[in-house]
Amino acid sequence: MKRKIKMAAFSLLGLLLLCLIAFGLFIYKAKYGFNFYETDPPDLPSDLSGKTVLLFSKTNGFRHGEAIEASLPVFAQMAEANGWSLFTTDNGAVFNKEQLQFFDVVIWNNTSGKVLNETQRAAFRKYIENGGGFVGIHAAGDDSHQWDWYENTLIGAKFSHHTLHPQFQTADMHLEQGDPVLTEGLPTLWTHEEEWYTFFNNPRENGCQVLYRLDESGIDPNGSLPLLAPDKDFGMGADHPIAWYKEVGKGRSFYSALGHQAAAYDIPENLQMLSNAIRWAGKF
């Protein structure tokens, strides 16, 4: 009897240990990613011309799989409706000088982790500074990318945490006056359900123009986790940007913290904002 109890206790302890290891790996992947890099560039379509968009959805960190899968046909339909040439890939080797020059805009579609090696990063940075366009969606602005220039200059704000209590909350967003290409067709008041991001700094401090700000009074911004992240019980206060844009060198950068859920790609306001962002970033 004692032996059975001992075996049961060891089995339970082993199961608990496996759960802790799995949880630890999950947290590590979300924070830092398990990084791998492609070296063979993809073949680009021979008919790539006109207004061109690269849709990049690689993830080395947490993968927003449902959102990414839901977005792909939506961007394809958007491109067809607007007469854009769209190329979709998860291959980071497309970030080379020769191939990037074919694109007016690059979309980082819920990308996470360190998705580019140093050579690819240098090519992408030069592409932006020489006039390329960038649109970042949700996880493209989290803290898993391990790249100071990308976080501080291209995105313009450093991620802290997202809502957890509960994770998804409904709140109002307010449109600010700004570039007419970006504000076209957008409501002044937009009520949306999201996993709301909080950033350590306000992107306005890095030269960004805010498109939408979040009414934080309608949410609980607490993102604390016992033992792992106990100090995340804060928000950004009365001025909580949630979508913004800026010029970077000769290029343009737009970032939206919306888009965690697949349902975001069924929302007309979100699709209008993304379409506007692509047109603005690409100078269409």
BANUKOL-55008 format. One line per field, with one value per atom (N, C-alpha, C): residue in one letter; atom name; x, y, z. Coordinates in steps of 0.1 Angstrom, whole numbers, plus 5000, padded with zeros to 4 digits. Layout:
<rs>
voza <- [a ...]
semi <- [CA ...]
X <- [X ...]
Y <- [Y ...]
Z <- [Z ...]
</rs>
This chain:
<rs>
voza <- [m m m k k k r r r k k k i i i k k k m m m a a a a a a f f f s s s l l l l l l g g g l l l l l l l l l l l l c c c l l l i i i a a a f f f g g g l l l f f f i i i y y y k k k a a a k k k y y y g g g f f f n n n f f f y y y e e e t t t d d d p p p p p p d d d l l l p p p s s s d d d l l l s s s g g g k k k t t t v v v l l l l l l f f f s s s k k k t t t n n n g g g f f f r r r h h h g g g e e e a a a i i i e e e a a a s s s l l l p p p v v v f f f a a a q q q m m m a a a e e e a a a n n n g g g w w w s s s l l l f f f t t t t t t d d d n n n g g g a a a v v v f f f n n n k k k e e e q q q l l l q q q f f f f f f d d d v v v v v v i i i w w w n n n n n n t t t s s s g g g k k k v v v l l l n n n e e e t t t q q q r r r a a a a a a f f f r r r k k k y y y i i i e e e n n n g g g g g g g g g f f f v v v g g g i i i h h h a a a a a a g g g d d d d d d s s s h h h q q q w w w d d d w w w y y y e e e n n n t t t l l l i i i g g g a a a k k k f f f s s s h h h h h h t t t l l l h h h p p p q q q f f f q q q t t t a a a d d d m m m h h h l l l e e e q q q g g g d d d p p p v v v l l l t t t e e e g g g l l l p p p t t t l l l w w w t t t h h h e e e e e e e e e w w w y y y t t t f f f f f f n n n n n n p p p r r r e e e n n n g g g c c c q q q v v v l l l y y y r r r l l l d d d e e e s s s g g g i i i d d d p p p n n n g g g s s s l l l p p p l l l l l l a a a p p p d d d k k k d d d f f f g g g m m m g g g a a a d d d h h h p p p i i i a a a w w w y y y k k k e e e v v v g g g k k k g g g r r r s s s f f f y y y s s s a a a l l l g g g h h h q q q a a a a a a a a a y y y d d d i i i p p p e e e n n n l l l q q q m m m l l l s s s n n n a a a i i i r r r w w w a a a g g g k k k f f f]
semi <- [N CA C N CA C N CA C N CA C N CA C N CA C N CA C N CA C N CA C N CA C N CA C N CA C N CA C N CA C N CA C N CA C N CA C N CA C N CA C N CA C N CA C N CA C N CA C N CA C N CA C N CA C N CA C N CA C N CA C N CA C N CA C N CA C N CA C N CA C N CA C N CA C N CA C N CA C N CA C N CA C N CA C N CA C N CA C N CA C N CA C N CA C N CA C N CA C N CA C N CA C N CA C N CA C N CA C N CA C N CA C N CA C N CA C N CA C N CA C N CA C N CA C N CA C N CA C N CA C N CA C N CA C N CA C N CA C N CA C N CA C N CA C N CA C N CA C N CA C N CA C N CA C N CA C N CA C N CA C N CA C N CA C N CA C N CA C N CA C N CA C N CA C N CA C N CA C N CA C N CA C N CA C N CA C N CA C N CA C N CA C N CA C N CA C N CA C N CA C N CA C N CA C N CA C N CA C N CA C N CA C N CA C N CA C N CA C N CA C N CA C N CA C N CA C N CA C N CA C N CA C N CA C N CA C N CA C N CA C N CA C N CA C N CA C N CA C N CA C N CA C N CA C N CA C N CA C N CA C N CA C N CA C N CA C N CA C N CA C N CA C N CA C N CA C N CA C N CA C N CA C N CA C N CA C N CA C N CA C N CA C N CA C N CA C N CA C N CA C N CA C N CA C N CA C N CA C N CA C N CA C N CA C N CA C N CA C N CA C N CA C N CA C N CA C N CA C N CA C N CA C N CA C N CA C N CA C N CA C N CA C N CA C N CA C N CA C N CA C N CA C N CA C N CA C N CA C N CA C N CA C N CA C N CA C N CA C N CA C N CA C N CA C N CA C N CA C N CA C N CA C N CA C N CA C N CA C N CA C N CA C N CA C N CA C N CA C N CA C N CA C N CA C N CA C N CA C N CA C N CA C N CA C N CA C N CA C N CA C N CA C N CA C N CA C N CA C N CA C N CA C N CA C N CA C N CA C N CA C N CA C N CA C N CA C N CA C N CA C N CA C N CA C N CA C N CA C N CA C N CA C N CA C N CA C N CA C N CA C N CA C N CA C N CA C N CA C N CA C N CA C N CA C N CA C N CA C N CA C N CA C N CA C N CA C N CA C N CA C N CA C N CA C N CA C N CA C N CA C N CA C N CA C N CA C N CA C N CA C N CA C N CA C N CA C N CA C N CA C N CA C N CA C N CA C N CA C N CA C N CA C N CA C N CA C N CA C N CA C N CA C N CA C N CA C N CA C N CA C N CA C N CA C N CA C N CA C N CA C]
X <- [5008 5000 5009 5019 5028 5035 5038 5046 5037 5024 5014 5013 5012 5011 5023 5035 5047 5048 5044 5044 5035 5023 5013 5019 5025 5031 5042 5051 5061 5055 5045 5038 5032 5026 5020 5031 5042 5053 5059 5060 5065 5056 5043 5034 5034 5035 5036 5049 5060 5073 5072 5065 5063 5055 5045 5036 5044 5052 5060 5070 5076 5086 5079 5067 5059 5055 5051 5047 5059 5070 5082 5087 5086 5089 5080 5067 5057 5060 5063 5067 5080 5090 5102 5100 5092 5089 5082 5072 5065 5074 5083 5092 5104 5110 5122 5122 5113 5112 5123 5120 5130 5134 5145 5148 5154 5149 5156 5154 5163 5164 5166 5158 5159 5170 5177 5188 5185 5176 5172 5160 5161 5150 5139 5126 5116 5116 5110 5108 5096 5099 5088 5080 5067 5059 5065 5064 5069 5061 5048 5039 5038 5047 5047 5050 5040 5042 5032 5033 5024 5026 5015 5015 5017 5028 5032 5033 5028 5027 5033 5042 5047 5040 5033 5027 5035 5041 5051 5045 5043 5036 5045 5058 5067 5066 5066 5067 5077 5086 5096 5092 5082 5077 5063 5054 5040 5034 5026 5020 5005 5000 4986 4980 4979 4976 4962 4952 4939 4938 4944 4943 4951 4962 4970 4963 4957 4950 4938 4931 4919 4923 4935 4939 4943 4948 4954 4944 4932 4923 4917 4917 4912 4922 4935 4944 4944 4942 4942 4930 4918 4907 4909 4915 4918 4927 4937 4947 4940 4931 4924 4915 4908 4898 4905 4918 4925 4935 4936 4946 4960 4963 4976 4982 4995 5001 5006 5001 5003 5012 5022 5030 5031 5027 5026 5036 5044 5054 5057 5063 5068 5084 5089 5103 5111 5119 5126 5137 5141 5152 5147 5134 5130 5135 5140 5145 5160 5161 5174 5172 5183 5183 5176 5179 5174 5159 5153 5139 5131 5136 5128 5125 5133 5131 5119 5113 5101 5088 5090 5078 5077 5065 5062 5060 5053 5049 5053 5057 5059 5050 5041 5033 5039 5041 5045 5032 5027 5014 5014 5013 5014 5027 5038 5051 5056 5064 5069 5082 5090 5104 5113 5126 5136 5135 5128 5125 5135 5144 5154 5168 5178 5192 5197 5210 5216 5217 5220 5221 5207 5197 5183 5178 5182 5178 5184 5196 5203 5196 5192 5186 5172 5165 5152 5153 5162 5164 5167 5176 5180 5168 5160 5148 5139 5136 5128 5133 5146 5152 5153 5153 5154 5141 5130 5117 5106 5109 5100 5089 5078 5067 5065 5061 5059 5045 5038 5026 5028 5027 5029 5015 5012 5000 5002 4996 4995 5008 5011 5023 5036 5035 5046 5052 5044 5048 5051 5051 5054 5069 5073 5087 5095 5091 5098 5109 5109 5117 5132 5136 5150 5158 5153 5159 5156 5166 5164 5158 5165 5160 5146 5142 5129 5119 5121 5112 5112 5123 5124 5122 5126 5125 5113 5113 5103 5089 5088 5075 5073 5083 5082 5078 5076 5072 5076 5079 5084 5072 5069 5058 5061 5050 5051 5043 5030 5021 5007 4999 4985 4976 4963 4953 4952 4949 4948 4936 4930 4920 4907 4899 4901 4910 4914 4923 4917 4904 4897 4887 4887 4878 4873 4862 4856 4858 4862 4865 4863 4863 4861 4875 4876 4888 4883 4892 4888 4898 4893 4900 4906 4919 4925 4926 4927 4929 4943 4944 4957 4956 4965 4966 4953 4947 4934 4934 4945 4945 4942 4948 4946 4933 4927 4914 4902 4904 4893 4884 4871 4862 4861 4869 4870 4861 4854 4846 4854 4848 4854 4854 4844 4843 4841 4850 4850 4851 4841 4840 4845 4855 4862 4865 4865 4870 4884 4893 4907 4915 4926 4936 4945 4942 4947 4962 4970 4985 4987 4996 5002 5017 5021 5035 5042 5055 5062 5063 5064 5065 5054 5050 5041 5048 5042 5049 5050 5042 5043 5057 5063 5076 5087 5084 5093 5089 5081 5078 5066 5058 5047 5034 5026 5013 5003 4994 4985 4972 4968 4955 4944 4945 4935 4941 4934 4938 4927 4931 4921 4916 4903 4897 4900 4910 4915 4905 4897 4888 4878 4876 4866 4872 4885 4891 4899 4903 4913 4926 4936 4948 4958 4954 4963 4968 4981 4986 4995 4994 5002 5000 5011 5011 5019 5013 5021 5034 5044 5058 5065 5058 5064 5064 5053 5052 5043 5047 5038 5036 5044 5044 5038 5028 5022 5008 5006 4992 4992 4994 4993 4989 4985 4981 4989 4984 4991 4984 4973 4966 4956 4954 4945 4949 4961 4966 4972 4964 4968 4967 4978 4977 4976 4968 4966 4969 4969 4973 4980 4992 4999 5008 5014 5023 5033 5044 5055 5063 5071 5081 5094 5101 5114 5124 5133 5141 5132 5133 5125 5112 5112 5101 5090 5080 5068 5065 5061 5058 5044 5036 5023 5022 5016 5015 5001 4994 4982 4983 4979 4980 4968 4959 4947 4950 4942 4944 4948 4945 4948 4939 4926 4916 4913 4909 4905 4894 4885 4873 4876 4889 4893 4892 4894 4894 4881 4870 4856 4851 4858 4853 4857 4846 4848 4858 4856 4865 4880 4883 4897 4902 4894 4898 4900 4891 4893 4906 4909 4921 4933 4933 4945 4947 4936 4936 4942 4937 4943 4957 4961 4975 4984 4980 4988 4989 4978 4979 4988 4987 4996 5010 5013 5027 5034 5026 5031 5030 5024 5023 5015 5004 4996 4986]
Y <- [4988 5000 5013 5012 5024 5026 5015 5016 5022 5019 5025 5040 5043 5057 5065 5059 5065 5067 5056 5057 5068 5069 5079 5093 5094 5107 5111 5102 5105 5108 5101 5103 5117 5121 5134 5145 5143 5152 5153 5142 5142 5150 5148 5155 5170 5173 5188 5194 5186 5191 5193 5184 5185 5197 5200 5211 5224 5225 5236 5239 5228 5230 5235 5229 5233 5248 5252 5266 5275 5271 5279 5280 5270 5271 5280 5279 5288 5303 5306 5320 5324 5315 5319 5322 5313 5315 5328 5331 5344 5356 5355 5366 5368 5356 5357 5349 5339 5331 5321 5311 5301 5305 5311 5318 5309 5310 5304 5313 5312 5321 5314 5319 5313 5321 5313 5319 5319 5311 5310 5318 5329 5338 5331 5335 5329 5334 5327 5332 5342 5354 5364 5362 5365 5364 5372 5367 5374 5386 5386 5397 5407 5408 5417 5431 5440 5453 5463 5476 5486 5488 5489 5492 5478 5476 5463 5462 5451 5449 5436 5435 5423 5420 5409 5405 5394 5398 5389 5385 5372 5367 5357 5358 5348 5350 5339 5340 5331 5336 5328 5328 5337 5337 5332 5337 5333 5336 5326 5327 5329 5340 5343 5336 5323 5315 5318 5319 5321 5335 5345 5358 5359 5353 5353 5346 5334 5327 5334 5341 5349 5361 5366 5379 5376 5365 5362 5364 5358 5360 5375 5381 5395 5404 5402 5411 5408 5395 5392 5399 5399 5406 5421 5426 5441 5445 5436 5439 5439 5429 5428 5440 5444 5455 5468 5469 5482 5482 5470 5469 5468 5463 5461 5447 5446 5433 5429 5417 5412 5400 5399 5387 5383 5371 5366 5356 5358 5348 5348 5337 5336 5335 5337 5335 5348 5349 5361 5364 5355 5357 5367 5370 5380 5394 5395 5408 5409 5411 5414 5426 5433 5445 5443 5432 5430 5428 5420 5417 5428 5435 5445 5457 5459 5470 5469 5457 5454 5458 5462 5464 5479 5484 5497 5497 5486 5485 5471 5470 5457 5456 5446 5444 5434 5437 5427 5423 5411 5407 5397 5404 5396 5388 5394 5388 5388 5379 5378 5371 5374 5369 5376 5371 5377 5370 5376 5369 5371 5380 5383 5382 5377 5377 5391 5393 5406 5412 5404 5409 5413 5405 5408 5421 5422 5434 5447 5446 5457 5461 5451 5453 5460 5455 5461 5475 5478 5491 5501 5497 5506 5508 5497 5498 5509 5509 5519 5533 5534 5548 5554 5545 5550 5552 5551 5554 5543 5531 5521 5523 5516 5517 5505 5507 5497 5498 5486 5485 5474 5477 5467 5464 5451 5447 5440 5444 5438 5433 5420 5414 5420 5426 5433 5444 5448 5458 5453 5439 5434 5434 5429 5430 5417 5410 5397 5399 5411 5413 5415 5419 5420 5429 5441 5449 5464 5471 5485 5494 5494 5503 5500 5488 5484 5489 5487 5491 5506 5512 5526 5536 5532 5541 5537 5525 5521 5520 5513 5512 5525 5529 5541 5540 5528 5526 5512 5511 5498 5492 5479 5472 5468 5469 5464 5452 5452 5441 5443 5433 5434 5430 5433 5430 5415 5412 5398 5395 5405 5403 5410 5406 5395 5399 5390 5392 5401 5398 5406 5415 5427 5437 5447 5452 5462 5476 5484 5498 5507 5520 5530 5535 5538 5545 5558 5568 5581 5585 5589 5593 5607 5609 5622 5628 5641 5647 5644 5641 5637 5636 5629 5627 5623 5630 5626 5613 5608 5594 5584 5586 5577 5578 5590 5592 5589 5587 5585 5574 5577 5566 5561 5566 5561 5568 5561 5568 5576 5587 5594 5586 5578 5570 5555 5546 5532 5524 5515 5506 5492 5487 5475 5466 5452 5443 5438 5438 5436 5431 5425 5423 5436 5445 5458 5459 5465 5466 5479 5478 5489 5490 5503 5505 5514 5512 5519 5534 5537 5551 5555 5568 5573 5575 5569 5571 5585 5594 5608 5613 5608 5612 5609 5599 5595 5600 5611 5617 5611 5603 5597 5606 5605 5611 5600 5603 5593 5593 5581 5580 5578 5567 5564 5563 5569 5567 5559 5551 5543 5550 5549 5554 5543 5545 5535 5534 5544 5544 5532 5527 5516 5502 5501 5488 5486 5474 5471 5468 5477 5474 5465 5459 5451 5439 5437 5425 5417 5418 5412 5396 5389 5375 5372 5365 5362 5355 5359 5354 5358 5357 5360 5375 5382 5396 5403 5404 5409 5424 5431 5446 5452 5446 5451 5456 5461 5466 5481 5485 5499 5500 5512 5515 5528 5534 5546 5559 5558 5569 5575 5589 5595 5595 5595 5595 5581 5572 5558 5556 5559 5557 5542 5538 5524 5522 5533 5532 5545 5545 5557 5555 5567 5566 5577 5575 5585 5583 5592 5591 5587 5578 5572 5574 5584 5587 5592 5585 5589 5579 5570 5560 5564 5555 5557 5545 5547 5536 5538 5528 5528 5516 5517 5506 5506 5495 5493 5482 5484 5474 5465 5467 5458 5446 5435 5424 5410 5409 5396 5385 5388 5378 5377 5366 5364 5373 5375 5384 5398 5403 5416 5418 5407 5408 5407 5407 5408 5422 5431 5444 5454 5460 5470 5482 5487 5498 5494 5482 5477 5476 5470 5468 5482 5491 5505 5511 5509 5515 5509 5496 5489 5493 5494 5498 5512 5521 5535 5534 5526 5525 5521 5511 5506 5517 5524 5534 5546 5549 5560 5556 5544 5540 5538 5533 5531 5543 5554 5567 5564 5556 5553 5564]
Z <- [5000 5000 5000 5009 5010 4996 4990 4977 4967 4967 4957 4959 4972 4976 4971 4973 4969 4954 4947 4932 4927 4934 4930 4932 4944 4947 4937 4933 4924 4910 4906 4893 4893 4904 4905 4905 4912 4912 4898 4891 4877 4868 4869 4861 4863 4876 4880 4874 4875 4869 4854 4847 4833 4829 4837 4835 4837 4847 4850 4839 4834 4822 4810 4807 4795 4797 4809 4811 4809 4815 4814 4799 4791 4777 4770 4773 4767 4770 4783 4787 4779 4779 4772 4757 4751 4737 4734 4743 4742 4744 4753 4756 4746 4743 4735 4722 4721 4709 4708 4699 4695 4681 4679 4667 4656 4644 4633 4621 4611 4600 4587 4577 4564 4556 4548 4540 4525 4520 4506 4503 4496 4493 4485 4487 4479 4465 4456 4443 4442 4437 4436 4423 4423 4411 4400 4388 4376 4372 4377 4374 4385 4394 4405 4400 4400 4394 4400 4397 4401 4416 4423 4438 4445 4451 4456 4471 4477 4491 4495 4504 4510 4523 4524 4536 4543 4555 4562 4575 4577 4589 4597 4596 4603 4618 4626 4640 4646 4654 4661 4676 4680 4693 4693 4702 4702 4689 4684 4671 4673 4668 4668 4655 4656 4644 4639 4647 4642 4635 4642 4636 4623 4622 4610 4598 4601 4591 4586 4596 4592 4583 4586 4579 4564 4561 4548 4537 4537 4526 4526 4538 4539 4532 4534 4527 4512 4508 4494 4487 4494 4489 4488 4498 4499 4487 4485 4474 4461 4459 4446 4444 4455 4453 4450 4455 4453 4442 4435 4424 4428 4440 4445 4441 4440 4438 4452 4456 4470 4469 4477 4479 4494 4497 4511 4513 4525 4528 4543 4548 4561 4561 4549 4546 4548 4559 4563 4553 4544 4535 4524 4523 4513 4517 4529 4534 4529 4516 4510 4501 4498 4490 4477 4470 4456 4456 4466 4466 4472 4483 4489 4480 4470 4462 4453 4452 4444 4452 4465 4473 4478 4477 4483 4498 4502 4516 4521 4533 4540 4552 4553 4565 4574 4587 4597 4604 4599 4603 4615 4627 4640 4641 4635 4637 4651 4655 4669 4669 4679 4681 4671 4672 4663 4650 4640 4628 4617 4618 4608 4614 4606 4611 4609 4612 4612 4598 4588 4575 4570 4573 4569 4576 4588 4596 4589 4585 4579 4566 4558 4546 4548 4558 4561 4566 4574 4580 4568 4559 4548 4539 4537 4529 4534 4547 4554 4553 4556 4557 4543 4532 4519 4512 4520 4514 4515 4520 4521 4531 4530 4539 4548 4560 4570 4577 4578 4586 4596 4609 4619 4626 4628 4634 4647 4658 4671 4676 4675 4680 4674 4663 4657 4666 4676 4685 4699 4701 4714 4717 4729 4733 4730 4720 4717 4706 4700 4687 4689 4701 4705 4695 4692 4683 4687 4692 4697 4686 4674 4664 4660 4659 4656 4666 4679 4689 4691 4692 4696 4684 4672 4661 4652 4647 4637 4644 4655 4662 4670 4678 4685 4700 4704 4718 4723 4735 4741 4749 4745 4750 4765 4773 4787 4789 4786 4789 4782 4783 4778 4789 4787 4797 4799 4812 4816 4825 4830 4841 4838 4827 4818 4806 4798 4787 4777 4773 4763 4769 4766 4772 4761 4763 4753 4758 4749 4753 4741 4744 4733 4729 4716 4710 4704 4705 4699 4688 4677 4665 4667 4664 4665 4651 4650 4637 4632 4619 4613 4598 4593 4578 4572 4562 4557 4550 4546 4540 4551 4563 4574 4581 4581 4588 4579 4566 4557 4561 4562 4564 4578 4587 4601 4611 4620 4630 4640 4645 4656 4669 4671 4682 4678 4682 4678 4691 4693 4704 4699 4706 4701 4713 4710 4720 4716 4726 4722 4735 4732 4742 4742 4751 4750 4755 4746 4749 4757 4767 4774 4771 4769 4765 4777 4778 4788 4785 4773 4769 4759 4758 4749 4735 4725 4712 4707 4712 4709 4712 4722 4727 4716 4707 4697 4683 4683 4671 4663 4670 4663 4664 4654 4654 4657 4667 4671 4662 4658 4650 4660 4668 4678 4692 4702 4716 4723 4732 4740 4752 4754 4767 4777 4785 4794 4806 4808 4820 4819 4807 4805 4806 4810 4811 4824 4827 4837 4830 4830 4823 4829 4841 4848 4840 4839 4832 4841 4854 4864 4864 4866 4868 4881 4891 4903 4900 4907 4905 4892 4881 4868 4865 4867 4863 4873 4886 4896 4896 4887 4888 4875 4869 4857 4859 4871 4874 4872 4859 4855 4840 4837 4823 4819 4808 4803 4807 4814 4819 4808 4809 4801 4786 4784 4770 4767 4761 4758 4743 4735 4721 4718 4707 4704 4689 4681 4667 4663 4657 4654 4642 4638 4626 4627 4618 4618 4605 4603 4592 4598 4591 4595 4583 4584 4573 4561 4550 4538 4538 4548 4548 4557 4558 4566 4574 4587 4596 4602 4602 4608 4617 4629 4638 4645 4645 4652 4662 4675 4685 4684 4675 4674 4666 4668 4659 4665 4678 4685 4680 4678 4675 4661 4656 4642 4639 4648 4646 4642 4645 4641 4626 4619 4604 4598 4606 4601 4604 4611 4615 4605 4599 4588 4592 4604 4609 4608 4613 4613 4599 4590 4576 4569 4572 4567 4572 4584 4590 4584 4582 4576 4562 4554 4540 4539 4548 4548 4551 4561 4565 4554 4547 4535 4525 4522 4512 4516 4529 4534 4534 4540 4541 4527 4517 4504 4495 4500 4493 4480 4481 4470 4467]
</rs>
